[in-house]
Every structure is written in structure tokens, then in C-alpha cells.
Amino acid sequence: MKRPRIAIPEPTLKDQAYNERSWPMYAAAVEHSGGEAVKIPLNLSPAETAKLVASCEGVLLPGSGADVDPEKYGEARIAECGEADPAREAVDELLMQDAANLHKPLLGICYGLQSWNVWRGGTLIQHLTTGVNHKPGREVREAHAISVRPGSRLAAILNAESLTVNSSHHQAIATPGDGLQIVARSREDGVIEALEGTGEQFVLAVQWHPERTFDESASKIIVESFVKAAADWQPRTIRESVAE
């Protein structure tokens, strides 16, 4: 299999300790799945970022300690909504535009799911208030169960229609964006846990963190499926016809 280059932005601009702890886990999951992790710094110029992502065959949008700016989905910020990270949002937008334009495979994780959904015109729940604890943190490997929609890409990847996942979020998808469909929900409270694209392009975004439990088969196969799709990706051919 070709070793595809996977663009992974730094999770945040302001929290270097978070970056140093989390980015290597995403990179390791990609590397162990046969890909080459390409770090996208958040302090590059747009032209430099575009050049770097143009050299990649896939885009992985990682988690973050920030929250997507609610103005981007037409809402006023509530008190529980965390601080936004404009630099991360700007880089994500460049990477998402590249993936959308060229149909590159895309995997979103936690904040990455929310970022992709908002960019596609969807909305978020700014703060969850359900009976399920969705933010026990990275030390808890099995936080709650989810149900996976039969017949979905995710169900085919997992060869299963249920899964127990970790959880580190206080926001969630409210309405899916354009071209996205719900493929997993929290079993107890119905919170949306995964979206995927409606077309042929590999687009999968999950609310949990498979990179943290990459030693488990379900997490491993999610990342491996994404990396394989990136290895198989070919640039779109633009054909022009001229009337004679």
C-alpha cells in the first residue's frame, strides 16, 4: 500500500502542553496504520498552509481544548461555551476546503467532528445537560455505549452496530451540516456520536477519541480504513470539452 501523507493540524495555538500530549497520539495512530503524519502548524501563512496540505492525500482534524466560535453557526455565546481558537479555526477551514474541493479522505475526531459540521453549515449544542457524563476525560477508556446505524460506512468498518467509547466533550452536534448524515448516537441519551458523508468521498467524523485506544480493534480499524482511503485517493481530473 502506498504510504499516504496525512495532514494533521496542531490542536491549539495557545496550549503547548496539550499539543505535546495529544498530537503525537494522532500521529502514532496514522503511522502505525501505514500513513505519514504531517504536522500543520497554526502560525504559518495561508499560502504556506495551502502548499503543505496540497502535498497530502488525506486530512485528519484532531480534538482541541477550544470550542468552535458559535457566531460561525449563527448563535450568541452562552456562559458555558469555551473560548474559541481563531488560529485553529482558520487552519481547519483551509484543510477542509482542500479536502472538499479534491475529495480527499477526511477523518474528524471530537472537536474535528464539530469543526467539520459547522463548516458544512450545521450547528452545535453549546453545552450538554443530559444524564450521561460525556466528559470523564482521557483516563476513562469506556465512558458509555453508542448505537451505530445499520448499513452505514461506520457499521461496515466496525462490522458492528454497537460500541463502547471514551468521551471528552461538553458540546455536540445539534443539526448535521450539508452532505452529512447521522450514523451513531449515544445509546442512553441520543447525543449524536458520529457523522459521515452522503457521497462516495471517505468522510467520517466521530465524537470520541480512537487515537487514545488505538490498541483496541475498533479504534485501530477506524484509523486504518481512513489511511487506506487516503492511499487509494487519486487527484480529481478536470476535463474541458470544446465544441467544434
PEHURA-V439723 format. One record per helix or strand of 2 or more residues. SS is the DSSP state (alpha for helix, beta for strand). FROM is the first residue (numbers start at 1). LEN is the number of residues. If there is no record, write none. Layout:
# PEHURA-V439723
ss=SS from=FROM len=LEN
ss=SS from=FROM len=LEN
This chain:
# PEHURA-V439723
ss=beta from=5 len=5
ss=alpha from=16 len=17
ss=beta from=36 len=5
ss=alpha from=46 len=9
ss=beta from=58 len=4
ss=alpha from=70 len=4
ss=alpha from=86 len=17
ss=beta from=105 len=5
ss=alpha from=111 len=9
ss=beta from=123 len=3
ss=beta from=144 len=5
ss=alpha from=153 len=6
ss=beta from=162 len=4
ss=beta from=172 len=4
ss=beta from=180 len=7
ss=beta from=192 len=6
ss=beta from=203 len=4
ss=alpha from=210 len=4
ss=alpha from=217 len=16
